């Protein structure tokens, strides 16, 4: 067994053995982005003397909270000082460096952390003989305000630059933990997947990973003009004048997060992503879709997919449908580049379920197909769709957004927070999903359950994960064509 005491570039960390895996928690990959470093690009961490105990997760990034989100009735530990990562490695020593999988969590760019229970890397590391890493990054206005126009001491897309800094830390340090710095797969879901789409377009992330798994999210951005208007709205709420920008360094982080919530209410953003990657011409020079289409992610294989009923998490069938809601406006919001928006809107039932279908098809599925088509010119791409449901469960009777994460990490017991107890068949499906992810991380090609899974090419082969696994060629072709793909 390898030592639990590991020497990094910045000092020695002491991990622990948990459930057959070696685990290091709360390792800093950057200096705390506080005070003068607030709204700046991440800076490498300070070195330390002695042995740093790495047995507790670092704080979650400060974020909006609801009491229903608290575990055991306790508010999670959170702080502006949150740039930490966690590592799971197999207990058994390997003679060869192990593949590395770096998870980027979702949460609409405003919530979440790498220490949430469903992202526990134990099963993935132990079963796959891989090293699993989860990270935190700056969220909401702390991570995604368009601050660069305020001067050289401010940066835009700080949250994305945090992710790149974490990947640089991995490249520089993971060999000490038994990992292969030249075989790094990034994987993420929702905003995490959208982050990966951006990283594949960012100069700062060039060469920091070799493969990408994108779950329910693709090219996502707002323009610099939109982002500037949001920044000015935030400054007004915070009472910060142009001649007193230094005040931004001293305002409590809680007030900045609260101002973001107020701005969302003022704009009436609803479920829209208020904070997200900004097309600033510098950190993100092109839209992720344009960049990958032009070859920014040359030779990076991609595994990408969605769940069958993404929108059913956000717009549940029991929600009353309001006749005042314009379905055409909904289509316009989800896919503003489409020309036949009226015809498309007419294809969906004027119900809450119809609205959920619009979100599934246009916001998640269509953007993933566009991204796959752009990247397959430069590297192999595989497509999946996750269809598993629990028919008797009020929410999981649909294959909702985010459900596949519990199968990827094989953390199905965590679903008890939804009062769900997946059966043995679900546990078997989790192993098959894991097999595909592990195979992709190891060999650059997903394989599972003895099924021949072709790359996503002219015939648009798509693996369906359900109680049975099968490959379907060009699923829902007529709908795809209607959506201009």
ZILINLIN-V427209 format. One line per field, one symbol per residue. phi: phi as a letter, one per 30 degrees, with the letter a starting at -180 (. if undefined). psi: psi as a letter, one per 20 degrees, with the letter a starting at -180 (. if undefined). A space follows every 50 residues. Layout:
phi->???
psi->???
This chain:
phi->.dddcbccdclccccbcbhibcbbciddcadedchdddicddcedddbci ccdcbbdddddeadbbeddddiicdddbaddbdbbbbcbddddcdcecec bcccdckhibbjadcdedcddedddddchbccbcbcadchddcbddcedd kddbbciedddeddddddededbdddcjccdcbcccbabhddddddeded ccedceicacbbcccilbdbabddddddddddddddddicdedbdeeddc deeedddddddddddddidhcdddcaecdcibdbdbdeddddddjdceic dbcbabcdbedddcbdeddddcddddddddddddbdddccddddeddcdd bddddddededcdcdddddddddddddbadbbcbbccdbcedcdcddcdd eiddeddddhceeddddchbbedddddddedddeedddedddbibdbahi cdcdddbedhdbdcdbeccaccchdhdddedddic
psi->pqqioporhirpqoaropljqpppqkppirqpmrdhipjrqqpqrqrqqb pppmjpqrqqpprpqqhiippkjppqpqqhnjmqrqppqqhpqqhqqqqp oopoqakkjirrrijqhijpjggggghilrpppqqqrprbhhikqnihii rhjqqqlhhhhgghhghggghhihhhjjqoijmpppqrqdhhghgggghi iphijpjirhrppoolqbpprqrhgghghgghgghghikoqhjlhhhhii pphhhgghhhhggggghlhcjqogprppniifhnhrqhggghhikhlpjo qppqarrhlgiihhnqhippppiipohghgghghmiiqhlhghghiiqqm rhhghhhggggghggghggggghghiiirqpqqrpoiprnhiphgjiqnr pihhhhhgillhhhihijlpnqahhhhhhhhhgggggggghgijppqqkj ponqqnbhjlpppooahqpqpppmplghgghhjk.
